[in-house]
Amino acid sequence: MWTSCYSRVKAIPKELEPVGISIGVPPWFKGRRELRLAPTRAMLKLKRAEYDVEFAAILARLDPRELYDALGENAVLLCFEGPNTTYCHRRAVAEWFEQSLGVVVSELGFDRGDVLSYAALPEAAARPSAKKRRGGTPLFP
């Protein structure tokens, strides 16, 4: 299992399966989704500390073994943030799997040692609005 972002989907080898784990997806993404690992729309408006508490509660309700097995070892968990740029729930999900199951879940194309921990990921100065990100069409309608 790996993680990546929607902007890097074309770099995912054919033998791997992209899986969206965000509540919204780019309009062109028609792949598999796993919404049990997505933050809620309301969470996207929270400050990081509040977001972290809410997301930890989501993960606490899930069975990591069942979910890992359902996703499969060839899954690439996707959301929007670029690697090592700003805090992103896919890194939290990856670390949850790592700590719960003793597996390694790295960012696709990176050695695990080159991937920042979730706690070390910086906060975004300001998350870009949907208008700035995609020319006016909201990402989360």
C-alpha positions in Angstrom: 0.0 0.0 0.0 1.1 3.5 -0.8 -0.2 7.1 -0.7 -0.2 9.8 -3.3 -2.2 12.8 -4.5 -4.6 13.2 -7.4 -2.2 15.4 -9.3 0.2 12.4 -9.6 -2.4 9.8 -10.7 -0.8 9.4 -14.1 2.5 8.3 -12.5 0.8 5.4 -10.7 1.9 2.1 -12.3 -0.9 0.1 -13.9 -0.5 -2.8 -11.4 -1.5 -0.5 -8.6 -5.0 0.8 -7.9 -5.7 4.4 -7.1 -8.3 4.8 -4.3 -9.7 8.2 -3.4 -10.0 8.7 0.4 -11.3 12.3 0.3 -14.9 13.4 0.5 -14.6 15.3 -2.8 -12.6 14.2 -5.8 -11.5 15.9 -9.0 -14.2 15.6 -11.7 -12.0 13.4 -13.9 -11.4 10.8 -11.2 -13.6 7.8 -11.8 -11.6 5.3 -9.7 -12.4 3.4 -6.5 -13.2 5.4 -3.3 -13.1 4.5 0.4 -15.1 7.2 2.2 -14.7 5.6 5.6 -11.2 7.2 5.5 -12.4 10.6 4.4 -12.7 13.6 6.7 -16.2 15.1 6.8 -16.9 18.4 5.0 -17.4 20.1 8.3 -13.9 19.0 9.4 -12.3 20.8 6.5 -13.2 24.1 8.2 -11.6 23.2 11.6 -8.3 24.3 13.0 -5.7 21.6 12.9 -5.9 20.6 16.5 -9.7 20.2 16.3 -9.4 18.4 13.0 -6.8 16.0 14.4 -9.2 15.1 17.3 -12.1 14.5 14.9 -10.0 12.4 12.5 -8.6 10.3 15.3 -12.1 9.6 16.4 -13.0 8.4 12.8 -10.0 6.1 12.7 -10.8 4.8 16.2 -14.2 3.5 15.0 -12.6 1.4 12.2 -10.9 -1.9 12.1 -7.4 -1.4 10.5 -7.0 -5.1 9.6 -10.4 -5.3 7.9 -9.9 -2.0 6.0 -6.3 -2.8 4.9 -7.4 -6.2 3.6 -10.4 -4.7 1.8 -8.2 -2.0 0.2 -5.5 -4.5 -0.7 -1.7 -4.2 -0.8 -1.8 -2.6 -4.3 -3.9 0.3 -3.2 -2.6 3.9 -3.5 -4.6 6.1 -1.2 -5.2 9.5 -2.7 -6.2 13.0 -1.6 -5.4 16.5 -2.7 -2.3 17.8 -0.9 1.2 17.3 -2.4 3.7 15.1 -0.6 5.6 16.7 2.3 4.0 20.1 1.6 1.2 20.5 4.2 -0.6 18.3 6.7 -2.8 15.8 5.0 -5.0 13.1 6.4 -3.6 10.4 4.0 -0.4 10.5 6.0 -2.4 10.1 9.2 -4.1 7.1 7.6 -0.8 5.6 6.5 0.7 6.0 10.0 -2.5 4.4 11.5 -2.0 1.4 9.3 1.7 1.3 10.1 1.2 1.5 13.9 -1.8 -0.8 14.0 -0.5 -3.5 11.6 3.3 -3.2 11.5 3.3 -2.5 7.7 5.1 0.3 5.8 2.9 2.7 3.9 5.1 5.2 2.0 4.3 8.0 -0.4 4.6 6.5 -3.9 8.0 7.4 -5.4 9.6 8.2 -2.0 11.6 6.1 0.4 9.7 5.9 3.7 12.6 7.8 5.4 12.0 10.7 3.1 8.3 11.1 4.0 7.6 13.5 6.8 5.5 12.2 9.7 2.0 13.6 10.0 3.0 15.5 13.1 5.9 17.1 11.2 3.9 18.2 8.2 3.5 22.0 8.2 0.2 23.7 8.3 -0.9 25.4 5.1 -0.6 29.2 5.1 -4.1 29.2 3.8 -5.8 26.4 2.0 -6.5 27.6 -1.6 -10.2 28.1 -2.3 -11.9 26.0 -4.8 -12.0 28.9 -7.2 -8.3 29.4 -7.1 -7.6 25.6 -7.3 -9.8 24.8 -10.3 -10.9 27.9 -12.1 -14.2 28.5 -10.4 -15.8 25.1 -9.9 -16.0 24.1 -6.3 -14.2 21.0 -5.3 -16.8 20.3 -2.6 -20.1 21.3 -4.0 
